[in-house]
Amino acid sequence: MSEYVAYCVKCKQKREMKNVQVTTNEKGRRQAKGTCPQCGTKMNLFLKSDK
Ligand SMILES: [Zn+2]
């Protein structure tokens, strides 16, 4: 399973995000944004840092 699994508030289930875009904020925190493969709701996930 990919690391881009987030909770979809609409499906009320964990889903693997589609169209994932990873961004890093000013604090160096990595965040993944994507959409739910089932309903298309936008999803958001904070990732563990690599270091
Ligand atoms: Zn969904």
mmCIF file of the protein (N, C-alpha, C, O) and its ligand, coordinates in Angstrom:
data_MODEL
# 
_entry.id   MODEL 
# 
loop_
_entity.id 
_entity.type 
_entity.pdbx_number_of_molecules 
1 polymer     1 
2 non-polymer 1 
# 
_entity_poly.entity_id                      1 
_entity_poly.type                           'polypeptide(L)' 
_entity_poly.nstd_linkage                   no 
_entity_poly.nstd_monomer                   no 
_entity_poly.pdbx_seq_one_letter_code       MSEYVAYCVKCKQKREMKNVQVTTNEKGRRQAKGTCPQCGTKMNLFLKSDK 
_entity_poly.pdbx_seq_one_letter_code_can   MSEYVAYCVKCKQKREMKNVQVTTNEKGRRQAKGTCPQCGTKMNLFLKSDK 
_entity_poly.pdbx_strand_id                 A 
# 
loop_
_entity_poly_seq.entity_id 
_entity_poly_seq.num 
_entity_poly_seq.mon_id 
_entity_poly_seq.hetero 
1 1  MET n 
1 2  SER n 
1 3  GLU n 
1 4  TYR n 
1 5  VAL n 
1 6  ALA n 
1 7  TYR n 
1 8  CYS n 
1 9  VAL n 
1 10 LYS n 
1 11 CYS n 
1 12 LYS n 
1 13 GLN n 
1 14 LYS n 
1 15 ARG n 
1 16 GLU n 
1 17 MET n 
1 18 LYS n 
1 19 ASN n 
1 20 VAL n 
1 21 GLN n 
1 22 VAL n 
1 23 THR n 
1 24 THR n 
1 25 ASN n 
1 26 GLU n 
1 27 LYS n 
1 28 GLY n 
1 29 ARG n 
1 30 ARG n 
1 31 GLN n 
1 32 ALA n 
1 33 LYS n 
1 34 GLY n 
1 35 THR n 
1 36 CYS n 
1 37 PRO n 
1 38 GLN n 
1 39 CYS n 
1 40 GLY n 
1 41 THR n 
1 42 LYS n 
1 43 MET n 
1 44 ASN n 
1 45 LEU n 
1 46 PHE n 
1 47 LEU n 
1 48 LYS n 
1 49 SER n 
1 50 ASP n 
1 51 LYS n 
# 
loop_
_struct_asym.id 
_struct_asym.entity_id 
A 1 
B 2 
# 
loop_
_chem_comp.id 
_chem_comp.type 
_chem_comp.mon_nstd_flag 
ALA 'L-peptide linking' y 
ARG 'L-peptide linking' y 
ASN 'L-peptide linking' y 
ASP 'L-peptide linking' y 
CYS 'L-peptide linking' y 
GLN 'L-peptide linking' y 
GLU 'L-peptide linking' y 
GLY 'peptide linking'   y 
LEU 'L-peptide linking' y 
LYS 'L-peptide linking' y 
MET 'L-peptide linking' y 
PHE 'L-peptide linking' y 
PRO 'L-peptide linking' y 
SER 'L-peptide linking' y 
THR 'L-peptide linking' y 
TYR 'L-peptide linking' y 
VAL 'L-peptide linking' y 
ZN  non-polymer         . 
# 
_pdbx_entity_nonpoly.entity_id   2 
_pdbx_entity_nonpoly.name        ? 
_pdbx_entity_nonpoly.comp_id     ZN 
# 
_pdbx_nonpoly_scheme.asym_id         B 
_pdbx_nonpoly_scheme.entity_id       2 
_pdbx_nonpoly_scheme.mon_id          ZN 
_pdbx_nonpoly_scheme.ndb_seq_num     1 
_pdbx_nonpoly_scheme.pdb_seq_num     101 
_pdbx_nonpoly_scheme.auth_seq_num    101 
_pdbx_nonpoly_scheme.pdb_mon_id      ZN 
_pdbx_nonpoly_scheme.auth_mon_id     ZN 
_pdbx_nonpoly_scheme.pdb_strand_id   A 
_pdbx_nonpoly_scheme.pdb_ins_code    . 
# 
loop_
_atom_site.group_PDB 
_atom_site.id 
_atom_site.type_symbol 
_atom_site.label_atom_id 
_atom_site.label_alt_id 
_atom_site.label_comp_id 
_atom_site.label_asym_id 
_atom_site.label_entity_id 
_atom_site.label_seq_id 
_atom_site.pdbx_PDB_ins_code 
_atom_site.Cartn_x 
_atom_site.Cartn_y 
_atom_site.Cartn_z 
_atom_site.occupancy 
_atom_site.B_iso_or_equiv 
_atom_site.pdbx_formal_charge 
_atom_site.auth_seq_id 
_atom_site.auth_comp_id 
_atom_site.auth_asym_id 
_atom_site.auth_atom_id 
_atom_site.pdbx_PDB_model_num 
ATOM   1   N  N  . MET A 1 1  ? 0.836   -1.206 0.000  1.00 0.00 ? 1   MET A N  1 
ATOM   2   C  CA . MET A 1 1  ? 0.000   0.000  0.000  1.00 0.00 ? 1   MET A CA 1 
ATOM   3   C  C  . MET A 1 1  ? 0.868   1.253  0.000  1.00 0.00 ? 1   MET A C  1 
ATOM   4   O  O  . MET A 1 1  ? 1.950   1.274  0.586  1.00 0.00 ? 1   MET A O  1 
ATOM   5   N  N  . SER A 1 2  ? 0.398   2.254  -0.640 1.00 0.00 ? 2   SER A N  1 
ATOM   6   C  CA . SER A 1 2  ? 1.179   3.481  -0.691 1.00 0.00 ? 2   SER A CA 1 
ATOM   7   C  C  . SER A 1 2  ? 1.085   4.226  0.625  1.00 0.00 ? 2   SER A C  1 
ATOM   8   O  O  . SER A 1 2  ? 0.228   3.930  1.458  1.00 0.00 ? 2   SER A O  1 
ATOM   9   N  N  . GLU A 1 3  ? 1.959   5.184  0.804  1.00 0.00 ? 3   GLU A N  1 
ATOM   10  C  CA . GLU A 1 3  ? 1.925   5.960  2.048  1.00 0.00 ? 3   GLU A CA 1 
ATOM   11  C  C  . GLU A 1 3  ? 0.849   7.042  1.970  1.00 0.00 ? 3   GLU A C  1 
ATOM   12  O  O  . GLU A 1 3  ? 0.575   7.719  2.961  1.00 0.00 ? 3   GLU A O  1 
ATOM   13  N  N  . TYR A 1 4  ? 0.258   7.201  0.826  1.00 0.00 ? 4   TYR A N  1 
ATOM   14  C  CA . TYR A 1 4  ? -0.711  8.282  0.648  1.00 0.00 ? 4   TYR A CA 1 
ATOM   15  C  C  . TYR A 1 4  ? -2.132  7.805  0.900  1.00 0.00 ? 4   TYR A C  1 
ATOM   16  O  O  . TYR A 1 4  ? -3.011  7.908  0.044  1.00 0.00 ? 4   TYR A O  1 
ATOM   17  N  N  . VAL A 1 5  ? -2.321  7.293  2.070  1.00 0.00 ? 5   VAL A N  1 
ATOM   18  C  CA . VAL A 1 5  ? -3.650  6.846  2.458  1.00 0.00 ? 5   VAL A CA 1 
ATOM   19  C  C  . VAL A 1 5  ? -4.189  7.819  3.496  1.00 0.00 ? 5   VAL A C  1 
ATOM   20  O  O  . VAL A 1 5  ? -3.582  8.038  4.544  1.00 0.00 ? 5   VAL A O  1 
ATOM   21  N  N  . ALA A 1 6  ? -5.321  8.385  3.185  1.00 0.00 ? 6   ALA A N  1 
ATOM   22  C  CA . ALA A 1 6  ? -5.908  9.383  4.070  1.00 0.00 ? 6   ALA A CA 1 
ATOM   23  C  C  . ALA A 1 6  ? -7.375  9.052  4.304  1.00 0.00 ? 6   ALA A C  1 
ATOM   24  O  O  . ALA A 1 6  ? -7.992  8.278  3.572  1.00 0.00 ? 6   ALA A O  1 
ATOM   25  N  N  . TYR A 1 7  ? -7.895  9.654  5.330  1.00 0.00 ? 7   TYR A N  1 
ATOM   26  C  CA . TYR A 1 7  ? -9.286  9.430  5.674  1.00 0.00 ? 7   TYR A CA 1 
ATOM   27  C  C  . TYR A 1 7  ? -10.170 10.362 4.850  1.00 0.00 ? 7   TYR A C  1 
ATOM   28  O  O  . TYR A 1 7  ? -9.979  11.578 4.843  1.00 0.00 ? 7   TYR A O  1 
ATOM   29  N  N  . CYS A 1 8  ? -11.125 9.778  4.168  1.00 0.00 ? 8   CYS A N  1 
ATOM   30  C  CA . CYS A 1 8  ? -12.064 10.590 3.402  1.00 0.00 ? 8   CYS A CA 1 
ATOM   31  C  C  . CYS A 1 8  ? -13.279 10.873 4.275  1.00 0.00 ? 8   CYS A C  1 
ATOM   32  O  O  . CYS A 1 8  ? -13.938 9.951  4.757  1.00 0.00 ? 8   CYS A O  1 
ATOM   33  N  N  . VAL A 1 9  ? -13.571 12.155 4.474  1.00 0.00 ? 9   VAL A N  1 
ATOM   34  C  CA . VAL A 1 9  ? -14.674 12.522 5.357  1.00 0.00 ? 9   VAL A CA 1 
ATOM   35  C  C  . VAL A 1 9  ? -16.020 12.188 4.726  1.00 0.00 ? 9   VAL A C  1 
ATOM   36  O  O  . VAL A 1 9  ? -17.018 12.002 5.422  1.00 0.00 ? 9   VAL A O  1 
ATOM   37  N  N  . LYS A 1 10 ? -16.031 12.117 3.430  1.00 0.00 ? 10  LYS A N  1 
ATOM   38  C  CA . LYS A 1 10 ? -17.294 11.837 2.755  1.00 0.00 ? 10  LYS A CA 1 
ATOM   39  C  C  . LYS A 1 10 ? -17.608 10.336 2.743  1.00 0.00 ? 10  LYS A C  1 
ATOM   40  O  O  . LYS A 1 10 ? -18.738 9.921  3.004  1.00 0.00 ? 10  LYS A O  1 
ATOM   41  N  N  . CYS A 1 11 ? -16.587 9.535  2.434  1.00 0.00 ? 11  CYS A N  1 
ATOM   42  C  CA . CYS A 1 11 ? -16.779 8.090  2.441  1.00 0.00 ? 11  CYS A CA 1 
ATOM   43  C  C  . CYS A 1 11 ? -16.731 7.517  3.857  1.00 0.00 ? 11  CYS A C  1 
ATOM   44  O  O  . CYS A 1 11 ? -17.185 6.400  4.106  1.00 0.00 ? 11  CYS A O  1 
ATOM   45  N  N  . LYS A 1 12 ? -16.178 8.296  4.768  1.00 0.00 ? 12  LYS A N  1 
ATOM   46  C  CA . LYS A 1 12 ? -15.957 7.831  6.145  1.00 0.00 ? 12  LYS A CA 1 
ATOM   47  C  C  . LYS A 1 12 ? -15.112 6.560  6.157  1.00 0.00 ? 12  LYS A C  1 
ATOM   48  O  O  . LYS A 1 12 ? -15.326 5.634  6.940  1.00 0.00 ? 12  LYS A O  1 
ATOM   49  N  N  . GLN A 1 13 ? -14.139 6.568  5.244  1.00 0.00 ? 13  GLN A N  1 
ATOM   50  C  CA . GLN A 1 13 ? -13.227 5.435  5.150  1.00 0.00 ? 13  GLN A CA 1 
ATOM   51  C  C  . GLN A 1 13 ? -11.865 5.934  4.714  1.00 0.00 ? 13  GLN A C  1 
ATOM   52  O  O  . GLN A 1 13 ? -11.724 7.030  4.172  1.00 0.00 ? 13  GLN A O  1 
ATOM   53  N  N  . LYS A 1 14 ? -10.869 5.102  4.963  1.00 0.00 ? 14  LYS A N  1 
ATOM   54  C  CA . LYS A 1 14 ? -9.539  5.444  4.471  1.00 0.00 ? 14  LYS A CA 1 
ATOM   55  C  C  . LYS A 1 14 ? -9.435  5.064  3.011  1.00 0.00 ? 14  LYS A C  1 
ATOM   56  O  O  . LYS A 1 14 ? -9.852  3.985  2.591  1.00 0.00 ? 14  LYS A O  1 
ATOM   57  N  N  . ARG A 1 15 ? -8.866  5.985  2.252  1.00 0.00 ? 15  ARG A N  1 
ATOM   58  C  CA . ARG A 1 15 ? -8.713  5.756  0.818  1.00 0.00 ? 15  ARG A CA 1 
ATOM   59  C  C  . ARG A 1 15 ? -7.304  6.121  0.396  1.00 0.00 ? 15  ARG A C  1 
ATOM   60  O  O  . ARG A 1 15 ? -6.652  6.966  1.010  1.00 0.00 ? 15  ARG A O  1 
ATOM   61  N  N  . GLU A 1 16 ? -6.850  5.473  -0.658 1.00 0.00 ? 16  GLU A N  1 
ATOM   62  C  CA . GLU A 1 16 ? -5.584  5.850  -1.234 1.00 0.00 ? 16  GLU A CA 1 
ATOM   63  C  C  . GLU A 1 16 ? -5.829  7.040  -2.158 1.00 0.00 ? 16  GLU A C  1 
ATOM   64  O  O  . GLU A 1 16 ? -6.637  6.967  -3.084 1.00 0.00 ? 16  GLU A O  1 
ATOM   65  N  N  . MET A 1 17 ? -5.125  8.128  -1.892 1.00 0.00 ? 17  MET A N  1 
ATOM   66  C  CA . MET A 1 17 ? -5.378  9.369  -2.638 1.00 0.00 ? 17  MET A CA 1 
ATOM   67  C  C  . MET A 1 17 ? -4.971  9.252  -4.096 1.00 0.00 ? 17  MET A C  1 
ATOM   68  O  O  . MET A 1 17 ? -4.025  8.550  -4.453 1.00 0.00 ? 17  MET A O  1 
ATOM   69  N  N  . LYS A 1 18 ? -5.709  9.955  -4.912 1.00 0.00 ? 18  LYS A N  1 
ATOM   70  C  CA . LYS A 1 18 ? -5.430  10.053 -6.335 1.00 0.00 ? 18  LYS A CA 1 
ATOM   71  C  C  . LYS A 1 18 ? -4.833  11.434 -6.601 1.00 0.00 ? 18  LYS A C  1 
ATOM   72  O  O  . LYS A 1 18 ? -5.050  12.370 -5.832 1.00 0.00 ? 18  LYS A O  1 
ATOM   73  N  N  . ASN A 1 19 ? -4.084  11.551 -7.687 1.00 0.00 ? 19  ASN A N  1 
ATOM   74  C  CA . ASN A 1 19 ? -3.498  12.850 -8.083 1.00 0.00 ? 19  ASN A CA 1 
ATOM   75  C  C  . ASN A 1 19 ? -2.736  13.506 -6.929 1.00 0.00 ? 19  ASN A C  1 
ATOM   76  O  O  . ASN A 1 19 ? -2.925  14.682 -6.621 1.00 0.00 ? 19  ASN A O  1 
ATOM   77  N  N  . VAL A 1 20 ? -1.888  12.724 -6.316 1.00 0.00 ? 20  VAL A N  1 
ATOM   78  C  CA . VAL A 1 20 ? -1.182  13.208 -5.131 1.00 0.00 ? 20  VAL A CA 1 
ATOM   79  C  C  . VAL A 1 20 ? -0.156  14.273 -5.501 1.00 0.00 ? 20  VAL A C  1 
ATOM   80  O  O  . VAL A 1 20 ? 0.619   14.123 -6.446 1.00 0.00 ? 20  VAL A O  1 
ATOM   81  N  N  . GLN A 1 21 ? -0.179  15.340 -4.735 1.00 0.00 ? 21  GLN A N  1 
ATOM   82  C  CA . GLN A 1 21 ? 0.832   16.382 -4.869 1.00 0.00 ? 21  GLN A CA 1 
ATOM   83  C  C  . GLN A 1 21 ? 1.449   16.599 -3.500 1.00 0.00 ? 21  GLN A C  1 
ATOM   84  O  O  . GLN A 1 21 ? 0.754   16.919 -2.536 1.00 0.00 ? 21  GLN A O  1 
ATOM   85  N  N  . VAL A 1 22 ? 2.754   16.421 -3.424 1.00 0.00 ? 22  VAL A N  1 
ATOM   86  C  CA . VAL A 1 22 ? 3.432   16.603 -2.146 1.00 0.00 ? 22  VAL A CA 1 
ATOM   87  C  C  . VAL A 1 22 ? 4.040   17.991 -2.093 1.00 0.00 ? 22  VAL A C  1 
ATOM   88  O  O  . VAL A 1 22 ? 4.771   18.403 -2.994 1.00 0.00 ? 22  VAL A O  1 
ATOM   89  N  N  . THR A 1 23 ? 3.730   18.695 -1.034 1.00 0.00 ? 23  THR A N  1 
ATOM   90  C  CA . THR A 1 23 ? 4.292   20.024 -0.841 1.00 0.00 ? 23  THR A CA 1 
ATOM   91  C  C  . THR A 1 23 ? 5.008   20.054 0.499  1.00 0.00 ? 23  THR A C  1 
ATOM   92  O  O  . THR A 1 23 ? 4.737   19.251 1.391  1.00 0.00 ? 23  THR A O  1 
ATOM   93  N  N  . THR A 1 24 ? 5.925   20.996 0.613  1.00 0.00 ? 24  THR A N  1 
ATOM   94  C  CA . THR A 1 24 ? 6.614   21.186 1.885  1.00 0.00 ? 24  THR A CA 1 
ATOM   95  C  C  . THR A 1 24 ? 6.337   22.599 2.364  1.00 0.00 ? 24  THR A C  1 
ATOM   96  O  O  . THR A 1 24 ? 6.525   23.561 1.620  1.00 0.00 ? 24  THR A O  1 
ATOM   97  N  N  . ASN A 1 25 ? 5.899   22.722 3.581  1.00 0.00 ? 25  ASN A N  1 
ATOM   98  C  CA . ASN A 1 25 ? 5.606   24.059 4.078  1.00 0.00 ? 25  ASN A CA 1 
ATOM   99  C  C  . ASN A 1 25 ? 6.855   24.711 4.665  1.00 0.00 ? 25  ASN A C  1 
ATOM   100 O  O  . ASN A 1 25 ? 7.937   24.125 4.663  1.00 0.00 ? 25  ASN A O  1 
ATOM   101 N  N  . GLU A 1 26 ? 6.686   25.926 5.163  1.00 0.00 ? 26  GLU A N  1 
ATOM   102 C  CA . GLU A 1 26 ? 7.848   26.685 5.623  1.00 0.00 ? 26  GLU A CA 1 
ATOM   103 C  C  . GLU A 1 26 ? 8.523   26.063 6.837  1.00 0.00 ? 26  GLU A C  1 
ATOM   104 O  O  . GLU A 1 26 ? 9.670   26.382 7.150  1.00 0.00 ? 26  GLU A O  1 
ATOM   105 N  N  . LYS A 1 27 ? 7.816   25.185 7.512  1.00 0.00 ? 27  LYS A N  1 
ATOM   106 C  CA . LYS A 1 27 ? 8.422   24.507 8.663  1.00 0.00 ? 27  LYS A CA 1 
ATOM   107 C  C  . LYS A 1 27 ? 9.083   23.185 8.277  1.00 0.00 ? 27  LYS A C  1 
ATOM   108 O  O  . LYS A 1 27 ? 9.554   22.438 9.135  1.00 0.00 ? 27  LYS A O  1 
ATOM   109 N  N  . GLY A 1 28 ? 9.110   22.912 6.979  1.00 0.00 ? 28  GLY A N  1 
ATOM   110 C  CA . GLY A 1 28 ? 9.753   21.695 6.513  1.00 0.00 ? 28  GLY A CA 1 
ATOM   111 C  C  . GLY A 1 28 ? 8.871   20.471 6.643  1.00 0.00 ? 28  GLY A C  1 
ATOM   112 O  O  . GLY A 1 28 ? 9.334   19.337 6.517  1.00 0.00 ? 28  GLY A O  1 
ATOM   113 N  N  . ARG A 1 29 ? 7.633   20.705 6.890  1.00 0.00 ? 29  ARG A N  1 
ATOM   114 C  CA . ARG A 1 29 ? 6.703   19.595 7.053  1.00 0.00 ? 29  ARG A CA 1 
ATOM   115 C  C  . ARG A 1 29 ? 6.139   19.210 5.689  1.00 0.00 ? 29  ARG A C  1 
ATOM   116 O  O  . ARG A 1 29 ? 5.681   20.065 4.932  1.00 0.00 ? 29  ARG A O  1 
ATOM   117 N  N  . ARG A 1 30 ? 6.179   17.936 5.390  1.00 0.00 ? 30  ARG A N  1 
ATOM   118 C  CA . ARG A 1 30 ? 5.664   17.491 4.100  1.00 0.00 ? 30  ARG A CA 1 
ATOM   119 C  C  . ARG A 1 30 ? 4.184   17.180 4.205  1.00 0.00 ? 30  ARG A C  1 
ATOM   120 O  O  . ARG A 1 30 ? 3.712   16.574 5.167  1.00 0.00 ? 30  ARG A O  1 
ATOM   121 N  N  . GLN A 1 31 ? 3.478   17.615 3.188  1.00 0.00 ? 31  GLN A N  1 
ATOM   122 C  CA . GLN A 1 31 ? 2.044   17.457 3.176  1.00 0.00 ? 31  GLN A CA 1 
ATOM   123 C  C  . GLN A 1 31 ? 1.626   16.943 1.811  1.00 0.00 ? 31  GLN A C  1 
ATOM   124 O  O  . GLN A 1 31 ? 2.099   17.426 0.782  1.00 0.00 ? 31  GLN A O  1 
ATOM   125 N  N  . ALA A 1 32 ? 0.751   15.975 1.809  1.00 0.00 ? 32  ALA A N  1 
ATOM   126 C  CA . ALA A 1 32 ? 0.263   15.437 0.547  1.00 0.00 ? 32  ALA A CA 1 
ATOM   127 C  C  . ALA A 1 32 ? -1.178  15.877 0.343  1.00 0.00 ? 32  ALA A C  1 
ATOM   128 O  O  . ALA A 1 32 ? -2.009  15.810 1.249  1.00 0.00 ? 32  ALA A O  1 
ATOM   129 N  N  . LYS A 1 33 ? -1.442  16.325 -0.868 1.00 0.00 ? 33  LYS A N  1 
ATOM   130 C  CA . LYS A 1 33 ? -2.801  16.690 -1.225 1.00 0.00 ? 33  LYS A CA 1 
ATOM   131 C  C  . LYS A 1 33 ? -3.247  15.819 -2.379 1.00 0.00 ? 33  LYS A C  1 
ATOM   132 O  O  . LYS A 1 33 ? -2.472  15.540 -3.294 1.00 0.00 ? 33  LYS A O  1 
ATOM   133 N  N  . GLY A 1 34 ? -4.469  15.401 -2.337 1.00 0.00 ? 34  GLY A N  1 
ATOM   134 C  CA . GLY A 1 34 ? -4.968  14.564 -3.413 1.00 0.00 ? 34  GLY A CA 1 
ATOM   135 C  C  . GLY A 1 34 ? -6.474  14.518 -3.385 1.00 0.00 ? 34  GLY A C  1 
ATOM   136 O  O  . GLY A 1 34 ? -7.124  15.279 -2.668 1.00 0.00 ? 34  GLY A O  1 
ATOM   137 N  N  . THR A 1 35 ? -7.015  13.623 -4.169 1.00 0.00 ? 35  THR A N  1 
ATOM   138 C  CA . THR A 1 35 ? -8.466  13.474 -4.197 1.00 0.00 ? 35  THR A CA 1 
ATOM   139 C  C  . THR A 1 35 ? -8.838  12.026 -3.930 1.00 0.00 ? 35  THR A C  1 
ATOM   140 O  O  . THR A 1 35 ? -8.064  11.103 -4.184 1.00 0.00 ? 35  THR A O  1 
ATOM   141 N  N  . CYS A 1 36 ? -10.028 11.858 -3.417 1.00 0.00 ? 36  CYS A N  1 
ATOM   142 C  CA . CYS A 1 36 ? -10.535 10.521 -3.139 1.00 0.00 ? 36  CYS A CA 1 
ATOM   143 C  C  . CYS A 1 36 ? -10.886 9.821  -4.456 1.00 0.00 ? 36  CYS A C  1 
ATOM   144 O  O  . CYS A 1 36 ? -11.569 10.404 -5.299 1.00 0.00 ? 36  CYS A O  1 
ATOM   145 N  N  . PRO A 1 37 ? -10.431 8.585  -4.641 1.00 0.00 ? 37  PRO A N  1 
ATOM   146 C  CA . PRO A 1 37 ? -10.727 7.873  -5.890 1.00 0.00 ? 37  PRO A CA 1 
ATOM   147 C  C  . PRO A 1 37 ? -12.197 7.519  -6.044 1.00 0.00 ? 37  PRO A C  1 
ATOM   148 O  O  . PRO A 1 37 ? -12.659 7.254  -7.155 1.00 0.00 ? 37  PRO A O  1 
ATOM   149 N  N  . GLN A 1 38 ? -12.921 7.512  -4.964 1.00 0.00 ? 38  GLN A N  1 
ATOM   150 C  CA . GLN A 1 38 ? -14.325 7.134  -5.008 1.00 0.00 ? 38  GLN A CA 1 
ATOM   151 C  C  . GLN A 1 38 ? -15.238 8.323  -5.269 1.00 0.00 ? 38  GLN A C  1 
ATOM   152 O  O  . GLN A 1 38 ? -16.083 8.278  -6.164 1.00 0.00 ? 38  GLN A O  1 
ATOM   153 N  N  . CYS A 1 39 ? -15.069 9.385  -4.489 1.00 0.00 ? 39  CYS A N  1 
ATOM   154 C  CA . CYS A 1 39 ? -16.035 10.480 -4.557 1.00 0.00 ? 39  CYS A CA 1 
ATOM   155 C  C  . CYS A 1 39 ? -15.406 11.789 -5.031 1.00 0.00 ? 39  CYS A C  1 
ATOM   156 O  O  . CYS A 1 39 ? -16.123 12.757 -5.286 1.00 0.00 ? 39  CYS A O  1 
ATOM   157 N  N  . GLY A 1 40 ? -14.081 11.834 -5.151 1.00 0.00 ? 40  GLY A N  1 
ATOM   158 C  CA . GLY A 1 40 ? -13.440 13.034 -5.665 1.00 0.00 ? 40  GLY A CA 1 
ATOM   159 C  C  . GLY A 1 40 ? -13.254 14.143 -4.654 1.00 0.00 ? 40  GLY A C  1 
ATOM   160 O  O  . GLY A 1 40 ? -12.843 15.247 -5.010 1.00 0.00 ? 40  GLY A O  1 
ATOM   161 N  N  . THR A 1 41 ? -13.553 13.861 -3.395 1.00 0.00 ? 41  THR A N  1 
ATOM   162 C  CA . THR A 1 41 ? -13.345 14.855 -2.350 1.00 0.00 ? 41  THR A CA 1 
ATOM   163 C  C  . THR A 1 41 ? -11.856 15.109 -2.160 1.00 0.00 ? 41  THR A C  1 
ATOM   164 O  O  . THR A 1 41 ? -11.038 14.192 -2.224 1.00 0.00 ? 41  THR A O  1 
ATOM   165 N  N  . LYS A 1 42 ? -11.528 16.368 -1.926 1.00 0.00 ? 42  LYS A N  1 
ATOM   166 C  CA . LYS A 1 42 ? -10.123 16.692 -1.699 1.00 0.00 ? 42  LYS A CA 1 
ATOM   167 C  C  . LYS A 1 42 ? -9.666  16.147 -0.351 1.00 0.00 ? 42  LYS A C  1 
ATOM   168 O  O  . LYS A 1 42 ? -10.372 16.225 0.654  1.00 0.00 ? 42  LYS A O  1 
ATOM   169 N  N  . MET A 1 43 ? -8.465  15.596 -0.373 1.00 0.00 ? 43  MET A N  1 
ATOM   170 C  CA . MET A 1 43 ? -7.912  15.015 0.842  1.00 0.00 ? 43  MET A CA 1 
ATOM   171 C  C  . MET A 1 43 ? -6.559  15.621 1.134  1.00 0.00 ? 43  MET A C  1 
ATOM   172 O  O  . MET A 1 43 ? -5.874  16.143 0.254  1.00 0.00 ? 43  MET A O  1 
ATOM   173 N  N  . ASN A 1 44 ? -6.205  15.535 2.374  1.00 0.00 ? 44  ASN A N  1 
ATOM   174 C  CA . ASN A 1 44 ? -5.037  16.199 2.908  1.00 0.00 ? 44  ASN A CA 1 
ATOM   175 C  C  . ASN A 1 44 ? -4.356  15.293 3.907  1.00 0.00 ? 44  ASN A C  1 
ATOM   176 O  O  . ASN A 1 44 ? -5.013  14.680 4.749  1.00 0.00 ? 44  ASN A O  1 
ATOM   177 N  N  . LEU A 1 45 ? -3.053  15.207 3.818  1.00 0.00 ? 45  LEU A N  1 
ATOM   178 C  CA . LEU A 1 45 ? -2.364  14.288 4.713  1.00 0.00 ? 45  LEU A CA 1 
ATOM   179 C  C  . LEU A 1 45 ? -0.999  14.836 5.072  1.00 0.00 ? 45  LEU A C  1 
ATOM   180 O  O  . LEU A 1 45 ? -0.238  15.256 4.200  1.00 0.00 ? 45  LEU A O  1 
ATOM   181 N  N  . PHE A 1 46 ? -0.696  14.830 6.353  1.00 0.00 ? 46  PHE A N  1 
ATOM   182 C  CA . PHE A 1 46 ? 0.651   15.194 6.774  1.00 0.00 ? 46  PHE A CA 1 
ATOM   183 C  C  . PHE A 1 46 ? 1.513   13.948 6.762  1.00 0.00 ? 46  PHE A C  1 
ATOM   184 O  O  . PHE A 1 46 ? 1.135   12.905 7.294  1.00 0.00 ? 46  PHE A O  1 
ATOM   185 N  N  . LEU A 1 47 ? 2.675   14.073 6.148  1.00 0.00 ? 47  LEU A N  1 
ATOM   186 C  CA . LEU A 1 47 ? 3.568   12.928 6.031  1.00 0.00 ? 47  LEU A CA 1 
ATOM   187 C  C  . LEU A 1 47 ? 4.661   13.008 7.084  1.00 0.00 ? 47  LEU A C  1 
ATOM   188 O  O  . LEU A 1 47 ? 5.047   14.085 7.537  1.00 0.00 ? 47  LEU A O  1 
ATOM   189 N  N  . LYS A 1 48 ? 5.137   11.849 7.450  1.00 0.00 ? 48  LYS A N  1 
ATOM   190 C  CA . LYS A 1 48 ? 6.289   11.823 8.336  1.00 0.00 ? 48  LYS A CA 1 
ATOM   191 C  C  . LYS A 1 48 ? 7.491   12.332 7.545  1.00 0.00 ? 48  LYS A C  1 
ATOM   192 O  O  . LYS A 1 48 ? 7.642   12.049 6.357  1.00 0.00 ? 48  LYS A O  1 
ATOM   193 N  N  . SER A 1 49 ? 8.320   13.073 8.223  1.00 0.00 ? 49  SER A N  1 
ATOM   194 C  CA . SER A 1 49 ? 9.484   13.601 7.514  1.00 0.00 ? 49  SER A CA 1 
ATOM   195 C  C  . SER A 1 49 ? 10.479  12.481 7.255  1.00 0.00 ? 49  SER A C  1 
ATOM   196 O  O  . SER A 1 49 ? 10.545  11.503 8.001  1.00 0.00 ? 49  SER A O  1 
ATOM   197 N  N  . ASP A 1 50 ? 11.248  12.639 6.191  1.00 0.00 ? 50  ASP A N  1 
ATOM   198 C  CA . ASP A 1 50 ? 12.205  11.614 5.806  1.00 0.00 ? 50  ASP A CA 1 
ATOM   199 C  C  . ASP A 1 50 ? 13.362  11.519 6.772  1.00 0.00 ? 50  ASP A C  1 
ATOM   200 O  O  . ASP A 1 50 ? 13.943  10.456 6.988  1.00 0.00 ? 50  ASP A O  1 
ATOM   201 N  N  . LYS A 1 51 ? 13.682  12.675 7.352  1.00 0.00 ? 51  LYS A N  1 
ATOM   202 C  CA . LYS A 1 51 ? 14.869  12.723 8.202  1.00 0.00 ? 51  LYS A CA 1 
ATOM   203 C  C  . LYS A 1 51 ? 14.532  12.410 9.659  1.00 0.00 ? 51  LYS A C  1 
ATOM   204 O  O  . LYS A 1 51 ? 15.420  12.407 10.511 1.00 0.00 ? 51  LYS A O  1 
HETATM 205 ZN ZN . ZN  B 2 .  ? -14.383 9.684  -0.654 1.00 0.00 2 101 ZN  A ZN 1 
# 
